[in-house]
Amino acid sequence: MRRPAGLLVTSGLRRRFDRSLPNGRGFVTETQRADIPAAQPGLADRSGVGRLLSALRRILLPLFPHGPRPVRRTRRQAVLRTAATVAVLAAGAWVSLIRQAGTPSWQTVWSEDAWLFLPRAVHGPGAALFRQYAGYLQLVPQLIADGVARLPLRDASVGFAIAGALVASSMAIFVFHASRGHIRQPALRALLSCSVLLLPTALIEIANNGVDSPWYLMFGFFWALLWRPRSAGGKAVVALIAFAAMSSQVANLLFLPMVAARVIALPRLREHAVTVGWLAGIGFQSIELFDAAKGHPLGPASGAIHFYGQHVLVPVVFGWRWALQVQAAIGIAATIAIAGGVLAAVVAWALWRGNRQNRAFTVAALTMGVILSIFLVMYRHLIGTEASSDLWVPGGRYATMGILLLDCIAIAGVGAYLRRKSTVQHLARRAIAIALLVAGLGTGWATSFRYHNVRSKNPPWSKTYIGYQQQVLDHPNSLNG
């Protein structure tokens, strides 16, 4: 019995669609097949917009692989898993805390945590959540300060440091799970988690404090946008991370291209818990966003590009502390050129040896890393031209996403390479790829694990909190912002 002509067209289009979505082994899984909209008779007569959306969907869909299926566990297994997660969370926070040399991080209070967020929390708990600073609302830093304000003042330094370290550690755990669709090997995902905790430039600004904790949330948000959790709990987590990130740092608006890509690739509403969280964060920010955008011209691109070269590319290859020595020996320009050449080779290798999914990921991660570094430096145009020192980089927090996303490209690229069909001849090449990855990441992590920063020379909080209370907390009218 012959099939109707419409069904023949439909099945042919479906087969071509299937072949365009390899999962690394030359076929599509049932999960991927479920994402492909069923063709209808007359599909060939679609409008140009429909054909464009279909083409974009085929290109973008590999960026958003499904998360693992929920596993039913016994009560004992669930308890053990929870205990292990808590232990890893505590261990990660401890690693972050001990990295600061000199005066320990838990004995110092950093920047706006001391002179802005804590006084606000003391004099206006709750209401301070809706007060802007630097042109936008900062929910998570103020929530941390509100919690710290309930501690005895002498313990404020401990509260801020532990809260900031826990945010970093929790994002390290989250990306371990959320990256499973792109990085199948648990050992490589563990390396990705380590990249969060061992970020070479973290001690310059973002580590172990409340005010800069949103930069860790931003990295979590990147992976939340790529992940497709199946469980209600997973969807709640990605929505919460998206909301926390967007309601605390206006720079998350720059993820609009990735949000749009997700909407095009995954048109079903059930796939957009993370999008809803992001939009809710925008709603929280809405009034202040308009004020922040007014009258703020961008600075020159040259300074921003130089910042990207010196403070993103160089730390990825050399680490932060070793980079200072290399720059002193051969000059900044030569150091940037070497680092740029190494990373260009890594990206080219990932594009060449990776599968379709890994190529899409490489392009997305590289593009977002450049946008989130260069544009922010142009927005804060003085940063790209100010001089840095061995303890301080103006706007060093703006290098965070660029560095972490380059680490992602290298790790995901090796992961994709290891998933290729292997022969005995390929074993040596695989071993070399793994060794180069570990050596490349480990060099920066080891040389920049522990060093002095601006906070290191501060007197311990235990000797200053009484004077702080008299000078700051007892004078609420002196608050800035």
Buried (B, 14 or more C-beta within 10 A) or exposed (E): EEEEEEEEBBEEBBEEBBEBBBBBEEEBEEEBEEBBEEBEEEBEEEEEEEEEBBEBBBBBBBBBBBBEEEEEEEEEEEEEEEEEEEEBBBEBBBBBBBBBBBBBBBBBBBBBBBBBBBBBBBBBBEEBBEBBBEBBBBBBBBBBBBBBBEEEBEBBBBBBBBBBBBBBBBBBBBBBBBBBBBBBBEEBBBBBBBBBBBBBBBBBBBBBBBBBBBBBBBBBBBBBBBBBBEEEEBBEBBBBBBBBBBBBBBBBBBBEEBBEBBEBBBEEEEBBBBBBBBBBBBEBBEEBBEEBEEEEEEBEBEBBBBBBBBBBBBBBBBBBBBBBEBBEEEEBEEBBBBBBEBBEEBBEBBBEBBBBBBBBBBBBBBEBBBBBBBBBBBBBBEBBBEEBEEBEBBBBBBBBBBBBBBBBBBBBBBBBBBBBEEEEEBEEEBEEBBEBBEEBBBBBBBBBBEBBBBBBEBEEBEEBBEEBBEEBBEEEEEBEE
